[in-house]
Amino acid sequence: MARRPRLPLHIGLRRMSVAHLVAALTAMFVVLPFVDQLAYGHFVESAVFTVVLLAGVSAVGGTRRTLVVAALLVAPALLTRWINHLWPGLVPPELNLLAAFVFVGFVIAHLFRFVMTAPTVDSEVLCAAISVYLLLAVLWSFLYTLVAHFDPDAFAFTLDAERSRSMSGFTAIYFSFEAITTIAFGDVMPVSNIARMLVLLEAVTGMFYMTIMIARLVSLYSSGQKSA
């Protein structure tokens, strides 16, 4: 009788690679507010962003095929970002945003599938579920930055001290978390119809994701308790 292939014990390149992704995302959220206004803050931001993307490759690279695809998708995102630092204007910034959007979407899809097909709840599944939620906010921040790039008046900053800001970097991530958590402070407002549509889609996506995740994790935990 032919032996059945062994299923991977984890989704990442090594066990708890997803936890490293959560740590990298957390570090990015902590660091970006402090470097956002520095003279060389963009370099630090790109370095932190590079660590997050590489952690994303490791988080989904449990099989050779997925690892190769992830590496091919992350390469344009990293190359275009650093080329813009070395040779400004050589690569359109929207190209970097689109490349990063595709890669992060790829990571989200694989982590979400892993959570939805996991037989039991463990630390790997919980880290994957947290990563998907955080990455959804990062994914939408790319869209907000892209919209603001083509339409500078798509978002309005209501505070006088904030009027010189642009929808990019930490500001885009901050606004994205406002939208996905449906907690609005009123300091940034979507003005254009496209911006408003994206905000509504992110809020609905975040709401449905939390509902699905809670139902899924409770179901897995209940199944484990019954079989014990």
C-alpha positions as CSV (number, residue, x, y, z in Angstrom):
1,M,0.0,0.0,0.0
2,A,1.3,3.4,-1.0
3,R,2.2,5.6,1.9
4,R,0.1,8.8,2.3
5,P,2.2,12.0,2.0
6,R,2.9,13.7,5.3
7,L,1.1,17.0,5.7
8,P,3.2,20.0,6.8
9,L,3.0,20.6,10.5
10,H,3.0,24.4,9.9
11,I,2.4,26.8,7.2
12,G,5.6,28.7,7.5
13,L,9.2,28.1,6.5
14,R,9.8,26.9,10.0
15,R,7.6,26.5,13.0
16,M,6.3,29.8,14.5
17,S,7.3,31.8,11.5
18,V,3.8,33.3,11.7
19,A,4.6,34.5,15.2
20,H,7.7,36.3,13.8
21,L,5.4,38.0,11.3
22,V,3.2,39.2,14.1
23,A,6.3,40.5,15.9
24,A,7.5,42.3,12.8
25,L,4.1,43.9,12.2
26,T,3.9,45.0,15.8
27,A,7.4,46.5,15.6
28,M,6.5,48.4,12.5
29,F,3.4,49.9,14.1
30,V,5.6,51.0,17.1
31,V,8.5,52.4,15.1
32,L,6.7,54.2,12.3
33,P,5.2,57.0,14.4
34,F,8.6,58.0,15.7
35,V,10.4,58.0,12.3
36,D,7.6,59.4,10.2
37,Q,8.7,63.0,10.5
38,L,12.5,62.5,10.7
39,A,14.8,63.6,7.9
40,Y,15.9,60.1,7.1
41,G,12.7,58.5,8.4
42,H,11.8,57.1,4.9
43,F,14.9,54.9,5.0
44,V,14.1,53.5,8.4
45,E,10.5,53.0,7.3
46,S,11.7,51.1,4.2
47,A,14.0,49.0,6.3
48,V,11.2,48.0,8.7
49,F,8.9,47.4,5.8
50,T,11.5,45.1,4.2
51,V,11.6,43.1,7.4
52,V,7.8,42.7,7.4
53,L,7.7,41.6,3.8
54,L,10.5,39.0,4.4
55,A,8.7,37.8,7.5
56,G,5.6,37.4,5.3
57,V,7.6,35.2,2.9
58,S,8.8,33.1,5.8
59,A,5.3,32.9,7.2
60,V,3.8,31.2,4.1
61,G,6.8,29.4,2.7
62,G,6.1,26.0,4.2
63,T,6.2,24.3,0.8
64,R,8.8,24.9,-2.0
65,R,6.1,26.0,-4.4
66,T,4.6,28.6,-2.1
67,L,8.1,29.8,-1.1
68,V,9.1,30.3,-4.7
69,V,5.9,32.2,-5.6
70,A,6.2,34.4,-2.5
71,A,9.8,35.2,-3.3
72,L,8.9,36.1,-6.9
73,L,6.1,38.4,-5.7
74,V,8.0,40.1,-2.9
75,A,11.0,40.9,-5.2
76,P,9.3,43.7,-7.2
77,A,7.9,45.2,-4.0
78,L,11.3,45.4,-2.4
79,L,13.3,46.4,-5.5
80,T,11.0,49.2,-6.5
81,R,10.9,50.6,-3.0
82,W,14.7,50.7,-2.6
83,I,15.3,51.9,-6.2
84,N,13.2,54.9,-5.4
85,H,15.6,55.7,-2.5
86,L,18.7,55.2,-4.7
87,W,17.4,56.8,-7.9
88,P,14.3,58.9,-7.1
89,G,11.8,59.1,-9.9
90,L,13.2,56.1,-11.8
91,V,10.3,53.9,-10.8
92,P,6.7,55.3,-10.5
93,P,5.7,55.1,-6.8
94,E,2.3,53.6,-7.7
95,L,4.2,50.6,-9.2
96,N,5.7,49.9,-5.7
97,L,2.3,50.2,-4.1
98,L,0.7,47.8,-6.6
99,A,3.5,45.3,-6.1
100,A,3.3,45.4,-2.3
101,F,-0.5,45.1,-2.6
102,V,-0.3,41.9,-4.6
103,F,2.2,40.3,-2.3
104,V,0.4,41.2,0.9
105,G,-2.8,40.0,-0.7
106,F,-1.1,36.7,-1.5
107,V,0.1,36.3,2.2
108,I,-3.4,37.1,3.5
109,A,-5.0,34.5,1.2
110,H,-2.6,31.8,2.3
111,L,-2.9,32.6,6.0
112,F,-6.7,32.8,5.9
113,R,-6.8,29.4,4.1
114,F,-4.6,28.0,6.8
115,V,-6.8,29.2,9.6
116,M,-10.0,28.0,7.9
117,T,-8.6,24.5,7.2
118,A,-6.7,23.9,10.5
119,P,-8.0,20.9,12.4
120,T,-7.3,22.3,15.8
121,V,-6.6,25.7,17.5
122,D,-3.0,26.2,18.5
123,S,-0.6,29.1,18.8
124,E,0.2,28.9,15.0
125,V,-3.4,29.3,14.1
126,L,-4.0,32.2,16.5
127,C,-0.9,34.0,15.2
128,A,-2.1,33.5,11.6
129,A,-5.5,34.9,12.5
130,I,-4.0,37.9,14.1
131,S,-1.6,38.4,11.1
132,V,-4.5,38.4,8.6
133,Y,-6.3,41.1,10.6
134,L,-3.2,43.3,10.8
135,L,-2.3,42.7,7.2
136,L,-5.7,43.7,6.0
137,A,-5.1,47.2,7.5
138,V,-1.7,47.3,5.8
139,L,-3.3,46.2,2.5
140,W,-5.9,49.0,2.6
141,S,-3.3,51.6,3.6
142,F,-1.7,50.9,0.2
143,L,-5.0,51.6,-1.5
144,Y,-5.5,54.9,0.4
145,T,-2.0,56.0,-0.5
146,L,-2.6,55.1,-4.1
147,V,-5.9,57.0,-4.2
148,A,-4.3,60.1,-2.6
149,H,-1.4,59.9,-5.1
150,F,-3.8,60.4,-8.0
151,D,-6.2,62.7,-6.1
152,P,-4.5,64.8,-3.4
153,D,-7.9,66.1,-2.3
154,A,-9.4,62.6,-1.7
155,F,-8.8,62.9,2.0
156,A,-9.2,66.0,4.3
157,F,-7.2,66.6,7.5
158,T,-9.5,68.5,9.8
159,L,-6.9,69.7,12.4
160,D,-4.9,72.8,11.5
161,A,-1.7,71.2,12.6
162,E,-2.3,68.2,10.3
163,R,-3.2,70.0,7.1
164,S,0.3,69.7,5.7
165,R,0.3,65.9,6.1
166,S,-0.1,63.5,3.2
167,M,-1.9,60.1,3.1
168,S,1.1,57.9,3.1
169,G,3.3,56.0,5.5
170,F,2.1,55.8,9.1
171,T,-0.7,58.3,8.4
172,A,-2.2,55.8,5.9
173,I,-1.8,52.9,8.3
174,Y,-3.3,55.0,11.2
175,F,-6.4,55.9,9.1
176,S,-6.7,52.3,7.9
177,F,-6.9,51.0,11.4
178,E,-9.5,53.6,12.2
179,A,-11.6,52.2,9.3
180,I,-11.1,48.5,10.0
181,T,-12.0,48.9,13.7
182,T,-14.8,51.4,12.9
183,I,-13.3,53.8,15.4
184,A,-13.3,57.3,13.8
185,F,-11.6,60.2,15.6
186,G,-12.6,62.7,12.9
187,D,-9.1,64.0,12.3
188,V,-8.9,62.4,8.8
189,M,-12.0,62.3,6.5
190,P,-12.6,60.6,3.2
191,V,-13.8,63.2,0.7
192,S,-13.9,61.6,-2.7
193,N,-16.4,58.9,-3.6
194,I,-13.6,56.4,-4.2
195,A,-12.1,57.1,-0.8
196,R,-15.5,56.7,0.9
197,M,-16.1,53.5,-0.9
198,L,-12.8,52.0,0.2
199,V,-13.5,53.0,3.8
200,L,-16.9,51.3,3.7
201,L,-15.4,48.2,2.2
202,E,-12.6,48.0,4.8
203,A,-15.1,48.5,7.6
204,V,-17.4,45.8,6.3
205,T,-14.4,43.4,5.6
206,G,-13.1,43.9,9.1
207,M,-16.5,43.3,10.7
208,F,-17.1,40.1,8.7
209,Y,-13.6,38.8,9.2
210,M,-13.9,39.1,13.0
211,T,-17.3,37.4,12.9
212,I,-16.0,34.5,10.7
213,M,-12.8,34.1,12.8
214,I,-14.6,34.0,16.1
215,A,-17.1,31.4,14.8
216,R,-14.3,29.4,13.3
217,L,-12.0,29.4,16.3
218,V,-14.9,28.6,18.7
219,S,-16.0,25.7,16.4
220,L,-12.4,24.3,16.4
221,Y,-12.1,24.7,20.2
222,S,-15.5,23.0,20.7
223,S,-14.6,20.1,18.4
224,G,-11.3,19.6,20.3
225,Q,-13.1,19.5,23.6
226,K,-15.6,16.9,22.4
227,S,-12.9,14.7,21.0
228,A,-10.8,14.9,24.2
